Amino acid sequence: MSREAAGGGHGPGGDAGRAARADRARDANRRAGTPLRFGYGTNGLADLRLDDALALLADLGYDGVGLTLDHMHLDPLAPDLAARTRRVAHRLDELGLGVTVETGARYVLDPRRKHGPSLLDADPDDRARRVDLLLRAVRVAADLGAHAVHCFSGIVPAGADEDTAWKRLAETLTPVLDAAATAGVPLAVEPEPGHLLATLADFHHLRRTLGDPEPLGLTLDLGHCQCLEPLPPADCVREAAPWLRHVQIEDMRRGVHEHLPFGDGEIDFPPVLAALAATGYQGLTVVELPRHSHAGPHFAAHSLPFLRHAAPSAPAPAPVPPHGDPSATPEGSRTP
């Protein structure tokens, strides 16, 4: 069996010990009190085997993982994808980790073109290869019980006008949205600086073009909001709330698309996280540091305490009535 998700019992205590440590870490974090659920992206742990990356995140107390389908992490093009996906699903369940599926691998389709081919390419066969990857991602997400599948539009090819690019994007996403609807997994499109769909306004343009399909949602990268949106990140969160299906987080500076560790950029995180919590968003908020894989375990270890400290506290639980006192909860209620 591949080490990708073999679930071997290496380390003190094996799998049972690791799962127990993970539960204790998450319980401690929740006692610190926040309604948000934090994950870390495997694109920032590219030097680790997937099983080792998942075990690390569980040990650190993360609630989940942003799983980028790539040649080193659940390769979407290698044989036996369904069987390998089942093993990863079992491992996630063992470790108590939620998951979202991300499709931003740089060279998974073309070893010479970063993020190529895209949904906007002139060659219909190239566009079809990207569509096939997204359809595979939807199936993987359904099998993993993921809360969303992430994708992006791509850069407008040289020689193409924007009208043609928008038409191609709508056409290529239609079968993916159909598959997402059948699988019951939302497709969360990410506004990406430099791409055709770069801003929240562009997302709404796509949404209207497609007729506001129910499976179409939004990946909001909070650093991108700082980078180029006209509104501050907290206001972006409030404006995007009805369509939020996935959230990515890192620090960033205005006008510079560079994913930075927390504290190295300009974002004031407490109001941003408070705004996110106020929306009632239930998915993962995933740390996105793809250029820091050389020190991925270090940044994973330091990111979660920062986020827990910056996040708002969860409301205090209602007091438990003394034994024998009548409960305020009506008899027969399913309220926990």
C-alpha positions as CSV (number, residue, x, y, z in Angstrom):
1,M,0.0,0.0,0.0
2,S,1.2,3.5,-0.8
3,R,2.5,5.7,2.0
4,E,0.1,8.3,0.5
5,A,-2.6,7.3,2.9
6,A,-1.6,4.0,4.3
7,G,-2.4,5.0,7.9
8,G,0.7,3.2,9.3
9,G,1.2,3.4,13.0
10,H,4.5,5.2,13.1
11,G,5.4,7.5,15.9
12,P,4.7,7.3,19.7
13,G,1.4,5.5,20.3
14,G,0.7,4.7,16.6
15,D,-2.6,5.8,15.1
16,A,-4.6,5.5,18.3
17,G,-2.2,7.7,20.2
18,R,-2.1,10.3,17.4
19,A,-5.9,10.4,17.1
20,A,-6.2,10.9,20.9
21,R,-3.6,13.7,20.8
22,A,-5.4,15.3,18.0
23,D,-8.7,15.2,19.9
24,R,-7.0,16.7,22.9
25,A,-5.5,19.5,20.9
26,R,-8.7,20.4,19.1
27,D,-10.6,20.3,22.4
28,A,-8.0,22.7,24.0
29,N,-8.4,25.0,21.0
30,R,-12.2,25.0,21.2
31,R,-12.0,25.7,24.9
32,A,-10.1,28.8,23.9
33,G,-13.4,29.6,22.2
34,T,-14.1,30.3,18.5
35,P,-16.9,29.3,16.2
36,L,-14.5,29.2,13.2
37,R,-12.9,26.0,11.9
38,F,-9.3,26.3,10.7
39,G,-7.4,24.1,8.2
40,Y,-4.0,24.2,6.5
41,G,-3.5,23.7,2.8
42,T,-1.4,20.7,1.6
43,N,0.0,23.0,-1.1
44,G,2.0,24.5,1.8
45,L,3.2,21.0,2.8
46,A,4.4,19.7,-0.5
47,D,7.6,18.2,0.9
48,L,5.6,15.9,3.1
49,R,3.8,12.6,2.2
50,L,0.1,13.1,2.4
51,D,-0.3,10.8,5.4
52,D,2.5,12.6,7.3
53,A,0.9,16.0,6.4
54,L,-2.5,14.9,7.7
55,A,-1.0,13.4,10.9
56,L,0.9,16.7,11.5
57,L,-2.2,18.8,11.1
58,A,-4.2,16.6,13.4
59,D,-1.4,16.6,16.0
60,L,-1.4,20.5,15.9
61,G,-5.1,20.7,16.5
62,Y,-6.3,21.8,13.1
63,D,-10.0,21.1,12.3
64,G,-9.3,20.2,8.7
65,V,-7.2,20.3,5.6
66,G,-7.3,22.0,2.2
67,L,-6.3,19.1,0.0
68,T,-4.8,20.2,-3.3
69,L,-4.9,17.3,-5.8
70,D,-1.4,17.0,-7.1
71,H,1.2,14.4,-8.1
72,M,2.5,14.1,-4.5
73,H,-0.9,14.3,-2.8
74,L,-3.7,12.1,-4.1
75,D,-2.7,12.4,-7.7
76,P,-5.9,12.8,-9.7
77,L,-4.5,11.3,-12.9
78,A,-2.8,8.2,-11.5
79,P,-4.5,4.8,-11.6
80,D,-6.9,3.6,-8.9
81,L,-8.0,7.0,-7.9
82,A,-11.2,5.7,-6.3
83,A,-9.4,3.2,-4.1
84,R,-6.8,5.8,-3.1
85,T,-9.5,8.2,-2.3
86,R,-11.2,5.7,0.0
87,R,-8.0,5.2,1.9
88,V,-7.7,9.0,2.4
89,A,-11.3,9.2,3.5
90,H,-10.7,6.6,6.1
91,R,-7.6,8.4,7.3
92,L,-9.4,11.7,7.5
93,D,-12.1,10.0,9.5
94,E,-9.6,8.4,11.8
95,L,-7.9,11.8,12.5
96,G,-11.2,13.7,12.8
97,L,-10.2,16.1,10.0
98,G,-12.7,17.9,7.7
99,V,-11.6,18.6,4.1
100,T,-12.1,20.8,1.1
101,V,-10.7,19.8,-2.3
102,E,-8.6,22.4,-4.1
103,T,-7.5,22.3,-7.7
104,G,-4.7,24.9,-7.8
105,A,-1.8,22.5,-8.4
106,R,0.8,24.2,-10.6
107,Y,1.9,21.5,-13.0
108,V,-0.5,18.6,-12.5
109,L,-1.8,18.8,-16.1
110,D,1.2,20.3,-18.0
111,P,4.8,20.0,-16.8
112,R,5.8,23.1,-18.8
113,R,2.9,25.5,-18.1
114,K,2.0,26.7,-14.7
115,H,-1.7,26.2,-14.1
116,G,-2.1,25.1,-17.7
117,P,-4.2,24.3,-19.5
118,S,-7.0,26.5,-18.3
119,L,-10.7,26.8,-18.8
120,L,-10.0,29.7,-21.2
121,D,-7.5,28.2,-23.6
122,A,-8.1,28.5,-27.3
123,D,-7.8,24.8,-28.0
124,P,-11.0,23.0,-27.0
125,D,-9.1,19.8,-26.2
126,D,-7.0,21.8,-23.7
127,R,-10.1,23.2,-22.1
128,A,-11.5,19.7,-21.9
129,R,-8.5,18.5,-20.0
130,R,-9.1,21.1,-17.3
131,V,-12.8,20.3,-17.2
132,D,-11.9,16.6,-16.8
133,L,-9.6,17.5,-13.8
134,L,-12.5,19.4,-12.2
135,L,-14.9,16.5,-12.8
136,R,-12.4,14.2,-11.1
137,A,-12.2,16.7,-8.2
138,V,-15.9,16.7,-7.8
139,R,-16.0,12.9,-7.5
140,V,-13.1,12.9,-5.1
141,A,-14.8,15.6,-3.0
142,A,-18.0,13.6,-2.9
143,D,-16.1,10.4,-1.8
144,L,-14.2,12.3,0.9
145,G,-17.3,14.1,2.2
146,A,-15.7,17.5,1.4
147,H,-17.6,20.7,2.0
148,A,-16.6,22.2,-1.4
149,V,-14.5,22.0,-4.5
150,H,-12.3,25.0,-5.3
151,C,-11.4,26.2,-8.7
152,F,-10.4,29.4,-10.6
153,S,-10.9,30.8,-14.1
154,G,-7.3,31.2,-15.5
155,I,-5.5,34.0,-17.3
156,V,-7.0,35.4,-20.5
157,P,-4.8,33.9,-23.3
158,A,-2.9,36.1,-25.6
159,G,-5.0,37.2,-28.6
160,A,-8.3,36.4,-26.9
161,D,-10.8,39.2,-26.0
162,E,-12.6,39.2,-22.7
163,D,-16.0,38.5,-24.2
164,T,-14.7,35.3,-25.7
165,A,-13.0,34.4,-22.5
166,W,-16.2,34.8,-20.4
167,K,-18.1,32.7,-23.0
168,R,-15.5,29.9,-22.7
169,L,-15.6,30.1,-18.9
170,A,-19.4,29.8,-18.8
171,E,-19.3,26.9,-21.3
172,T,-16.6,24.9,-19.5
173,L,-18.0,25.4,-16.0
174,T,-21.5,24.2,-17.0
175,P,-20.8,20.4,-17.0
176,V,-18.8,20.8,-13.8
177,L,-21.7,22.6,-12.1
178,D,-24.0,19.8,-13.3
179,A,-21.7,17.2,-11.7
180,A,-21.5,19.2,-8.5
181,A,-25.3,19.4,-8.3
182,T,-25.5,15.7,-8.7
183,A,-22.8,15.0,-6.2
184,G,-24.2,17.5,-3.7
185,V,-20.9,19.3,-3.4
186,P,-20.7,23.1,-4.1
187,L,-18.2,24.4,-6.7
188,A,-16.4,27.4,-5.1
189,V,-14.8,29.7,-7.7
190,E,-11.9,31.8,-6.5
191,P,-11.3,35.4,-7.6
192,E,-7.5,35.3,-8.4
193,P,-5.4,38.4,-9.1
194,G,-4.4,38.5,-12.8
195,H,-7.1,36.1,-13.9
196,L,-10.2,36.8,-15.9
197,L,-12.2,36.3,-12.7
198,A,-10.1,38.4,-10.4
199,T,-12.6,40.2,-8.1
200,L,-15.9,39.8,-6.3
201,A,-17.5,41.9,-9.0
202,D,-16.2,39.4,-11.6
203,F,-17.7,36.5,-9.5
204,H,-21.1,38.2,-9.6
205,H,-20.7,38.7,-13.4
206,L,-20.2,35.0,-13.8
207,R,-23.0,34.2,-11.4
208,R,-25.5,36.3,-13.4
209,T,-24.2,35.0,-16.8
210,L,-24.9,31.4,-15.7
211,G,-28.3,32.2,-14.2
212,D,-27.3,32.0,-10.6
213,P,-27.0,28.2,-10.4
214,E,-27.4,26.8,-6.9
215,P,-24.1,24.7,-6.9
216,L,-22.1,27.8,-7.8
217,G,-20.4,29.3,-4.7
218,L,-17.4,31.4,-3.9
219,T,-13.9,30.8,-2.5
220,L,-12.9,34.0,-0.8
221,D,-9.1,34.4,-0.3
222,L,-8.8,37.1,2.4
223,G,-5.3,38.0,1.3
224,H,-6.6,38.7,-2.2
225,C,-9.2,41.1,-0.6
226,Q,-6.3,43.0,0.9
227,C,-4.4,42.9,-2.3
228,L,-6.9,44.4,-4.8
229,E,-10.5,44.7,-3.7
230,P,-11.8,48.2,-3.2
231,L,-13.4,47.3,0.1
232,P,-11.4,46.3,3.2
233,P,-11.3,42.5,3.9
234,A,-13.9,42.6,6.6
235,D,-16.3,44.4,4.3
236,C,-15.5,41.9,1.6
237,V,-16.5,39.1,3.9
238,R,-19.9,40.7,4.7
239,E,-20.6,41.4,1.1
240,A,-19.7,37.9,0.0
241,A,-21.5,36.1,2.9
242,P,-24.5,34.6,0.9
243,W,-22.1,32.8,-1.5
244,L,-19.3,31.8,0.8
245,R,-18.5,28.1,0.4
246,H,-14.7,28.1,1.1
247,V,-12.3,30.5,2.7
248,Q,-8.5,30.8,2.3
249,I,-6.4,32.9,4.6
250,E,-2.9,34.4,4.8
251,D,-1.3,37.8,5.2
252,M,-0.8,40.2,2.3
253,R,0.1,43.7,1.3
254,R,-2.0,46.1,-0.7
255,G,-1.2,45.8,-4.4
256,V,1.2,42.9,-4.1
257,H,0.0,39.4,-4.7
258,E,2.4,37.6,-2.4
259,H,1.1,35.1,0.2
260,L,2.8,36.0,3.5
261,P,2.9,34.4,7.0
262,F,0.7,36.0,9.6
263,G,2.2,39.3,10.8
264,D,4.3,39.9,7.7
265,G,1.6,41.8,5.8
266,E,-0.9,44.5,6.5
267,I,-4.2,42.7,7.4
268,D,-5.8,43.4,10.8
269,F,-7.2,40.0,11.4
270,P,-9.5,40.3,14.4
271,P,-12.2,42.3,12.6
272,V,-11.9,40.1,9.5
273,L,-12.4,36.9,11.5
274,A,-15.1,38.5,13.6
275,A,-16.9,39.4,10.3
276,L,-16.5,35.8,9.1
277,A,-17.8,34.3,12.3
278,A,-20.8,36.7,12.2
279,T,-21.8,35.3,8.8
280,G,-22.4,31.8,10.3
281,Y,-20.0,30.3,7.8
282,Q,-19.6,26.6,8.6
283,G,-16.8,25.5,6.3
284,L,-13.0,25.5,6.8
285,T,-10.8,28.6,6.8
286,V,-7.6,27.2,5.3
287,V,-4.2,28.7,5.6
288,E,-2.7,29.2,2.1
289,L,1.1,29.4,2.1
290,P,2.1,27.5,-1.1
291,R,5.5,29.1,-1.3
292,H,6.5,28.2,2.2
293,S,6.6,24.4,1.9
294,H,10.3,24.4,2.6
295,A,9.3,25.1,6.2
296,G,5.7,23.9,6.1
297,P,5.7,22.2,9.5
298,H,7.0,25.4,11.1
299,F,4.4,27.6,9.6
300,A,1.6,25.2,10.3
301,A,2.6,25.1,13.9
302,H,2.8,28.9,14.2
303,S,-0.3,29.7,12.1
304,L,-3.0,28.1,14.3
305,P,-2.1,29.8,17.6
306,F,-2.1,33.1,15.7
307,L,-5.6,32.5,14.2
308,R,-7.0,31.2,17.5
309,H,-5.8,34.4,19.3
310,A,-7.2,36.6,16.5
311,A,-10.6,34.9,16.2
312,P,-13.6,36.0,18.2
313,S,-14.7,33.9,21.2
314,A,-17.6,31.6,20.8
315,P,-20.7,32.5,22.9
316,A,-20.7,31.0,26.3
317,P,-22.8,27.9,26.7
318,A,-26.1,28.2,28.5
319,P,-25.8,27.2,32.2
320,V,-26.9,23.7,33.1
321,P,-29.8,23.6,35.6
322,P,-29.0,21.9,38.9
323,H,-30.0,18.3,39.2
324,G,-33.7,18.0,39.8
325,D,-34.6,21.5,38.5
326,P,-36.9,21.8,35.6
327,S,-35.2,22.3,32.3
328,A,-36.0,25.4,30.1
329,T,-35.9,23.1,27.1
330,P,-39.4,21.9,26.1
331,E,-39.9,18.2,26.6
332,G,-39.2,16.3,23.4
333,S,-37.0,19.0,21.9
334,R,-34.0,17.8,19.8
335,T,-32.0,20.8,20.9
336,P,-28.7,19.4,22.4
